[in-house]
């Protein structure tokens, strides 16, 4: 029976079955160094997956349109707005969230501590995205210039701090990185 005949048969029998949004085949990926293998609805964003299924609520969902940067995660060391990526699209990739930046002993990373030390945290809503965007920059360039820091943070919105202390925090880590490089 052809597809058209099947459709006609469903209509005449009164049982027109509409397609249901699908579930992806099982996907495998790493989050903060731990491998996961799950199926995910094809409509579920990575932000929803990380928050709702894995309980990683450090990343925030703000605009849901990729404008605010609150949901920024690293995918294979590149900052990405997780609200714009579907969960099934990260097959075989490494995702790092704010929770994945802490040191092995459970203490804050140098960058996380710098945000605290420099008073770069106000309400805290944007901070996970800011830290992750900064971490992505520092992984690509351990000693960036001010303009590079500003460019890396351009996709993140903060209404509380005015960015000055955030830039100081990133610069302090960049300065420490520069001092740590042997000549």
C-alpha positions as MATLAB code, in Angstrom:
seq = 'XXXXXXXXXXXXXXXXXXXXXXXXXXXXXXXXXXXXXXXXXXXXXXXXXXXXXXXXXXXXXXXXXXXXXXXXXXXXXXXXXXXXXXXXXXXXXXXXXXXXXXXXXXXXXXXXXXXXXXXXXXXXXXXXXXXXXXXXXXXXXXXXXXXXXXXXXXXXXXXXXXXXXXXXXXXXXXXXXXXXXXX';
ca = [
       0.000    0.000    0.000;
       1.413    3.399   -0.969;
       1.781    6.248    1.530;
      -1.120    8.038   -0.134;
      -3.315    4.947    0.192;
      -2.310    4.611    3.875;
      -3.223    8.239    4.450;
      -6.562    7.832    2.699;
      -7.304    4.713    4.746;
      -6.570    6.552    7.996;
      -8.795    9.473    7.006;
     -11.732    7.290    5.947;
     -11.449    5.150    9.075;
     -11.499    8.306   11.217;
      -8.096    7.535   12.697;
      -5.704   10.107   11.341;
      -2.528    9.704   13.393;
      -0.397   12.811   13.498;
       3.329   12.470   13.929;
       4.546   12.856   17.495;
       7.701   14.866   18.163;
      10.487   12.342   18.105;
      13.024   11.113   20.549;
      16.597   11.021   19.380;
      18.432    7.758   19.311;
      20.655    7.259   22.320;
      23.437    9.838   22.382;
      26.703    9.722   24.282;
      28.534   12.800   25.530;
      30.548   14.061   28.490;
      29.418   16.623   31.016;
      32.061   17.872   33.445;
      34.186   14.782   32.791;
      31.376   12.247   33.314;
      30.045   10.287   30.352;
      26.282   10.157   29.818;
      24.256    8.080   27.415;
      20.604    9.029   27.029;
      17.874    9.557   24.535;
      16.441   13.062   24.492;
      13.352   14.517   22.865;
      14.370   16.211   19.636;
      12.859   19.447   20.961;
      14.791   19.528   24.255;
      17.528   22.156   24.461;
      20.868   21.450   26.035;
      20.035   24.014   28.749;
      16.831   22.136   29.610;
      18.649   18.811   29.564;
      21.473   19.970   31.845;
      19.168   21.685   34.343;
      16.210   19.298   34.393;
      17.739   15.881   33.763;
      21.203   16.270   35.279;
      20.337   18.806   37.997;
      23.102   21.206   36.926;
      21.309   24.379   37.925;
      24.410   26.566   37.953;
      23.640   27.560   34.393;
      20.703   29.917   34.239;
      18.022   30.211   31.618;
      17.372   33.832   30.858;
      16.042   34.940   27.498;
      15.901   31.534   25.800;
      16.970   33.234   22.569;
      20.765   33.364   22.823;
      20.894   37.058   23.692;
      21.754   37.188   27.412;
      24.505   34.574   27.837;
      23.213   33.295   31.189;
      23.102   29.722   29.861;
      26.633   29.705   28.431;
      28.492   26.387   28.631;
      31.671   25.182   26.980;
      31.204   22.657   24.204;
      34.593   21.228   23.319;
      36.126   24.302   25.031;
      34.077   26.811   22.992;
      31.509   29.054   24.748;
      28.011   28.335   23.454;
      24.536   29.482   24.511;
      23.003   26.172   25.584;
      19.481   27.492   24.945;
      20.259   27.467   21.207;
      21.591   23.900   21.019;
      19.364   20.859   21.001;
      20.502   18.164   23.410;
      20.790   15.489   20.727;
      23.242   17.689   18.785;
      26.047   17.208   21.340;
      26.723   13.585   20.395;
      30.362   12.759   21.195;
      31.135   16.222   22.590;
      32.524   17.496   25.910;
      30.359   19.941   27.827;
      31.644   21.983   30.751;
      29.271   23.837   33.046;
      30.083   26.167   35.934;
      29.973   23.124   38.235;
      32.757   21.523   36.199;
      35.249   24.322   36.813;
      35.959   23.576   40.464;
      39.256   21.993   41.377;
      39.535   18.261   42.103;
      39.554   18.990   45.841;
      36.232   20.829   45.586;
      37.663   24.335   45.898;
      36.837   27.068   43.424;
      38.942   27.493   40.312;
      41.274   30.496   40.136;
      38.783   32.258   37.849;
      35.807   31.615   40.126;
      37.802   32.863   43.108;
      38.911   35.945   41.175;
      35.280   36.882   40.548;
      34.698   36.795   44.295;
      37.951   38.571   45.185;
      37.277   41.413   42.745;
      33.652   41.950   43.742;
      32.478   40.880   40.291;
      29.361   39.220   41.682;
      26.176   41.104   42.460;
      22.880   39.249   42.053;
      24.736   36.263   40.570;
      22.302   35.435   37.796;
      24.667   36.184   34.921;
      27.838   35.073   36.688;
      27.920   31.404   35.608;
      27.698   32.508   31.968;
      30.300   35.232   32.523;
      32.699   32.811   34.193;
      32.226   30.188   31.485;
      32.708   32.740   28.669;
      35.864   33.957   30.437;
      37.086   30.390   30.921;
      36.613   29.729   27.209;
      38.710   32.791   26.414;
      41.456   31.820   28.868;
      41.612   28.308   27.409;
      42.168   29.784   23.945;
      44.441   32.582   25.127;
      45.823   32.384   28.682;
      46.939   36.039   28.656;
      44.362   38.080   26.698;
      44.383   41.850   26.301;
      41.516   44.030   27.568;
      39.884   44.205   24.146;
      39.886   40.408   23.858;
      38.264   40.096   27.291;
      35.586   42.619   26.354;
      34.943   40.823   23.067;
      34.658   37.444   24.817;
      32.123   38.874   27.270;
      30.112   40.758   24.642;
      27.486   38.011   24.438;
      26.724   38.207   28.158;
      24.440   40.759   29.752;
      24.882   41.978   33.313;
      22.670   44.697   34.729;
      24.311   44.851   38.167;
      28.093   45.108   37.991;
      28.792   47.290   34.983;
      31.467   44.802   33.794;
      34.434   46.712   35.272;
      35.024   44.271   38.141;
      34.376   41.307   35.881;
      37.110   42.497   33.520;
      39.434   43.065   36.492;
      38.797   39.508   37.671;
      39.614   38.013   34.259;
      42.696   40.230   33.934;
      43.968   39.075   37.325;
      43.843   35.446   36.200;
      45.407   36.384   32.858;
      48.216   38.192   34.723;
      48.806   35.153   36.920;
      48.885   32.977   33.790;
      51.432   35.290   32.164;
      53.640   35.171   35.277;
      53.408   31.359   35.364;
      54.747   30.950   31.807;
      58.493   30.190   31.940;
      60.663   32.484   29.848;
];
